[in-house]
Amino acid sequence: MYLLSYFKKEAEQFFLAESEDGLHWKERNGGLPQHVSGVGTGSIRDPFLLQDNSGRYHLIWTDGWGSRSIGYASSADLEHWEDERLIALMEHLPQTQNVWAPEAYYDKSCDAYRIVWSSTVGEGPRDHRIWSVTTRDFKTFSPAALFFDPGYNVIDASIMELDSEYLMFFKDERGTNEPGTDFKAIRSCSISAQPGGAVSFGHISELLTPPLTEGPTLYALTENHDSGYKWIMLADGFQDATYTVMGSRDLKQWEPVPADQVVLPTGLRHASVLALA
């Protein structure tokens, strides 16, 4: 079973869809929001759902374009949401312009959950890097620290565990939001974690998706899946309200999945996928 978390252009709240095969998705709750924010700006953008080792769900999200905090809520059943609050990730740095697209994963090297997000710190045009904190309980957090800086504007980091390392997908935010731009698409690189939380980054890939795509999410299909792909990456075509679905057998070569093999909810934006055991 897979769960797809997303917001909609016309409704910046938390929506969920489910799928048995990872390609054909059906909206839950009759297409109505699973949760409506009552904190911060009241907006839920880029929702990300994590399930901890006890089975409890943790939801984090972007609290609007200019907030220095993220939204948070937790649930035991995906129906009833508790402990809703803002997590002030960057309030201590008043020159922070934004905190976008938070995601989280369990980082074995420091025995904690690591939250990553995109921020511009400083005046002038937005020039993002990836920042992070760690937490064991989503109540206390390490100080925010710079996590990934390739020397250019990057957003939308999405990280998953692969054997003894991690793989990160992110958006190269250089270029312009116009057709024909050289960038504004998804790259990947490996992350090697050392005891104590130190990380090193491997070779950065070429662009993996068409221009004008963002918000990547990666997940594995079941071994006996008849699509021929082992991995699926979803990316938001943010300019024309489409969604890019890419398939791979080796995490290096990616190709578009034929449209007749995929059913996605209408109007979804910046989705993330949680694979349930």
N, C-alpha and C positions, 0 to 999 in steps of 0.2 A: 504494500500500500504506500502511496505517495500523497503528500499534502502540498498544495500550491498556495502560497501566501502572496497577496497582491493588493494594490489599491486601484481605483479607477479614475480616469481623468475627470469624470463628472461627480465623483464621490471619493474624497480623500479619507477613507476609512479602511478598516481591515476586513478583507474578504478571503474566503477559503474555497478551494476546489480540491477534489480528490480523484485519484486514478489508480487502477489496478496494474496497468502496464507502463505507466510513465509517459504515455503519448496521447491518450484519450481522457480528457478531463471533464468532470461534471461539477458544477458549482454546488456548494453546500448552502444550507439555510435558505433555499429558494432564491439564491442570488442576492440576498440581503446581507448587510455587514454582519460579521461575527462579533465585532467590537467597535464601539464609537468612542473616540477619545474625549475624556472630560478634564484633561490637564493641558497646560501650556497653550499653544495656539489652537487646540482643538482639532488639529489636522493629523492624520496618519498617512505618511508617505513612506514608501520603501519598507513595508513591514517584513520582519524576519522572525521566523519561528524556530526555536531550539528546544529539544527535549533533553532533560538532564538524566543522570544515571538512575534517579528514582522514578522516572517516568513523567515528571512534572514538566509542563510546557512554559517556556519563557518567551514573551513577545517583546521585541524592541522595534523602534521606528524613528524616522526623521520627523522632528517636531517643527515643520515649516522651513522656509528658505533661509531664515537668518538666526535661528535659535542656536545657542551654544550648549543645549542639553538635548537628550534623546528621551522619548517616551518609553515606558516600561509597564508591563502587566504580566501576571502569571495565572495559570489555570491547571486544574487537574483533569479537565474533561473537554477542553476547547469550547465549552458553552458558557461557563461562569468564570468571569475574570476578576481577579483580586489584586490588591496591593498596587493599584495603578498610581504612578508617580513619574516625575521627571528625574533623570539621572544627570547631574550637572558635570558633564565630562570636561568642558572647556571654559567654564565660567571664571576660572582663575586666570585665564589669559584673555583680557578684555579686547585685545586686537583680533581675536578670532571672529571671522566673518560668518562662519556657518559650521554645522556638524551634519554631514549627509550620509545616508545609506549605511547605518550600522549593521554589522553582522557579527556573529560569535561562533566560536568553535572551542572544543576542549583541547587545550595545549598540554600534552603529556609532559613536556620538558619542565614545566613549572607547576604541574598538578593543579591547574586552574582553568577557568574559562577565559578566553581572550576575546574582547570586543574590539573590532577594528572599524574605522570610519574615515571619511574624507573631510579635511578642513583646510581652509586658507587662513593663515595667521599673518596679519600685517595689513597695511593699507594698500590701496591700488587694486588693479584687476585681480580677479580670483586666480590663484595659482596653488592648486591643492597638492597636498601630500597625504599619505595614509598614516593615521595615528592609532594608538591602542592603549587599553588598560587591561588588567587581569582582575578576576574576582572568583571567589569560591562559593559565594552565596547570593550574589546580585544585590548585596546590601553595602558591603565595603569594597573599595576599589583601590588599586595601585594608582600612583600619579600618572596622568596622561603623558605618553612619551611618543616621539616620532618613531614610526615603525618601518615605513618603506618610502624611500626617496630616490627615484631613478634619475633625478636631475631635471625632470620636466613635470608638467601638470598631469596628475592622475587622480581618478576617482573610482568608486564602486568596486572595492576589493571584495572578493568572495573566495573563501579558503576551505579546502577539504583535505582530510587525511588520506594519504596513499602509502601503504606499507610503512616504511620507516621515516617518511618525510611528509611534507604537505605540498599541495599544489594551489597556487593563487592565480585567479583570473582577475583582471582589472581593465578599466577603460583608459586608453591613452587619450587624454582630454585636449591635446593640442589640436590645431586646425580651427576650422570655422563650421558653424552649423548650416552648411550649404552643400548641396550635391557636388560631388567631385573633390571634396576635401581629402587631404592625404592621410588624415588621422581620424579621430572620433570613432574608434572601434576597439575591439577587445584583444588583449595580449595575455600571455600566461608566463609564469616562472615558478620554479620549485623553491621551497623554503626548507632549509635544514635547521632544526631546532637543537640547541645545546642545553644541557642541564643548567637550571637557573633562569632559563627564559631567553638567553641570547639567540639570535637568529642570523642566518646568512642566506642570501638569495642567489639562485642559479641564473643561467642564461635566460634572457628575456626573449620570448618568441617573436616572430613576425606577427602582423595583424591576422587574426583568426576569423573575423567576421566582416561583413560589408561595412563601409562607412556609415556613420549616423546610427550606431547601435551602442547601448549601454546596459548597465544593470545585469551583468551575467550571473547565471546560476548553473551549477554542474551537478550531475548525478549519474549513477550507474544503473543500467537496466539489468534485469535478471539474466542469468547466463543462457537460458533457453529462449530468449526473446527472438521472435522471427523477423524483426526489422533488419537484422544484420549488423546493428550497431551495439557496441558495449557501453558507450557513454553518450549522454545527451547534454548539450548546453543550450539554454534559452537566453536570449538577449532582446532587450526592448528597442524596437525601431522608433525612437522618440520623436522623430520629425513627421512621420506619415502614419502614426498610430498602428503600425504593423508589429508583428513579433517574428524574430528570427529564431528558427529551430535548427541547430546544427548537430550532426552525428559524427562519432569517431569510433574507430576500433583500437586506437593506440594512444590517444590524447595528443597526438602530434598533427596528424592530417585530419582536417575537418571538412565536411561537405553538408550542404543544405539537405534536410530531411524532406522528402516530397510532401507537399501540402495535403495530399489525400491520405497520409498516414498519421495526421495530427489533428486533434480537436482541442482548441483552447477556449477558455471563457472569453466572451465578447468584452472588449474595452479594458482588458487588464493592462496595468502598468507596473514596471519594476518588480517582477515576481521573484520568489525564491522557493526552492523545493526542499522539503524534508522527507527523507525516505525512512519509513517506519519498519522496524524489524518484524 
